[in-house]
Amino acid sequence: MKFRFSELVGRYRLEVTEDFSAFIERVFVEPAPAEDQAKVRAEALDEARNSEIEASSDGSLVSRSRGQEFFRVNVGDGDALRDELTFEKAPGVTVRLELRDRDTLVAHQPGKLTAVFRRVSG
């Protein structure tokens, strides 16, 4: 679906699916010592359930959870028509966003599970 950045403006919450929960188990919980696994699981799920992406009219994109900002990038021109939005959230770490429909933002990052975000405001 083609879109302009200005159409993304709003706040999106991560959809925590069974696949996402399984990813948390595999990547974060299983490697932790047995006595810490319940705490690691609870913290990782809480962070995931509160994860959001916010696109602002100034061209910035922010990822955060529970008030902690993970990254902020400026993606520039809000009027350019595009199929996807690609940016580096950190040196060498590329993220590709696509707008599935007006309320669904999909984030792809190599080596990570595809993340689906649903619009909650904007």
C-alpha positions as CSV (number, residue, x, y, z in Angstrom):
1,M,0.0,0.0,0.0
2,K,1.5,3.4,-1.0
3,F,1.5,6.0,1.7
4,R,2.9,9.4,2.7
5,F,4.6,9.8,6.1
6,S,1.9,12.3,7.0
7,E,-0.6,9.4,6.9
8,L,1.3,7.6,9.6
9,V,1.1,10.4,12.1
10,G,-0.2,8.9,15.3
11,R,0.7,6.4,18.0
12,Y,0.8,2.6,17.4
13,R,0.9,-0.1,20.1
14,L,2.7,-3.5,19.5
15,E,0.4,-6.4,19.1
16,V,1.7,-9.2,21.4
17,T,0.8,-12.4,19.5
18,E,1.5,-16.0,20.5
19,D,4.4,-16.0,18.0
20,F,5.8,-12.8,19.7
21,S,5.4,-14.4,23.2
22,A,7.3,-17.5,21.9
23,F,10.0,-15.2,20.5
24,I,10.4,-13.7,24.0
25,E,10.6,-17.2,25.6
26,R,13.3,-18.3,23.1
27,V,15.4,-15.1,23.1
28,F,15.1,-13.8,26.6
29,V,13.6,-16.4,29.0
30,E,15.3,-19.7,28.0
31,P,18.9,-18.3,28.2
32,A,18.2,-16.8,31.7
33,P,19.1,-18.8,34.8
34,A,16.1,-20.9,36.0
35,E,15.7,-18.9,39.1
36,D,15.4,-15.7,37.1
37,Q,13.1,-16.9,34.3
38,A,9.8,-15.8,35.8
39,K,11.1,-12.3,36.4
40,V,12.6,-12.1,32.9
41,R,9.4,-13.3,31.3
42,A,7.2,-10.8,33.3
43,E,9.5,-7.9,32.5
44,A,9.9,-8.7,28.8
45,L,6.1,-9.2,28.3
46,D,5.4,-6.0,30.2
47,E,7.8,-4.1,28.0
48,A,6.3,-5.7,24.9
49,R,2.7,-4.9,25.9
50,N,3.7,-1.3,26.4
51,S,5.8,-0.9,23.3
52,E,4.7,1.8,20.9
53,I,5.8,3.7,17.8
54,E,4.8,7.3,17.5
55,A,5.0,9.2,14.2
56,S,4.9,13.0,14.5
57,S,4.0,15.7,11.9
58,D,7.6,17.0,12.2
59,G,8.9,13.8,10.4
60,S,10.1,12.1,13.6
61,L,9.6,8.5,14.5
62,V,10.0,7.4,18.1
63,S,10.0,3.9,19.7
64,R,9.4,3.6,23.4
65,S,8.0,1.5,26.2
66,R,6.9,2.6,29.7
67,G,8.3,6.0,29.1
68,Q,11.8,4.8,28.0
69,E,12.8,5.9,24.5
70,F,14.6,3.3,22.5
71,F,15.2,5.3,19.4
72,R,14.2,8.5,17.6
73,V,14.8,9.2,14.0
74,N,13.8,11.9,11.6
75,V,12.6,10.4,8.3
76,G,12.1,13.7,6.5
77,D,9.7,14.5,3.7
78,G,6.0,13.8,4.7
79,D,4.8,14.4,1.2
80,A,6.8,11.7,-0.6
81,L,4.7,8.8,-1.8
82,R,6.3,5.5,-0.9
83,D,5.7,1.7,-0.6
84,E,7.8,1.5,2.6
85,L,9.9,3.5,4.9
86,T,13.4,2.3,5.6
87,F,15.8,3.8,8.2
88,E,18.7,3.0,10.6
89,K,17.6,2.9,14.2
90,A,21.2,2.5,15.2
91,P,24.4,2.1,13.2
92,G,24.1,-1.0,11.0
93,V,20.5,-1.8,12.3
94,T,18.0,-1.2,9.5
95,V,14.2,-1.2,10.0
96,R,11.7,-1.3,7.2
97,L,8.1,-0.1,8.0
98,E,5.1,-0.7,5.8
99,L,1.6,0.5,6.2
100,R,-0.7,-2.5,5.8
101,D,-3.8,-0.4,6.2
102,R,-4.7,2.9,7.8
103,D,-4.4,1.5,11.3
104,T,-1.7,-1.2,10.9
105,L,2.0,-0.6,10.8
106,V,4.4,-3.5,10.2
107,A,8.0,-3.4,11.2
108,H,10.7,-5.7,9.7
109,Q,14.1,-6.0,11.1
110,P,16.7,-8.6,10.0
111,G,17.1,-11.3,12.7
112,K,14.0,-10.3,14.5
113,L,10.3,-11.3,14.4
114,T,8.1,-9.1,12.2
115,A,6.3,-6.8,14.6
116,V,2.7,-5.6,14.0
117,F,1.6,-2.3,15.5
118,R,-2.0,-1.1,15.7
119,R,-3.0,2.6,15.8
120,V,-4.2,3.8,19.2
121,S,-4.4,7.5,18.4
122,G,-3.9,10.0,15.7
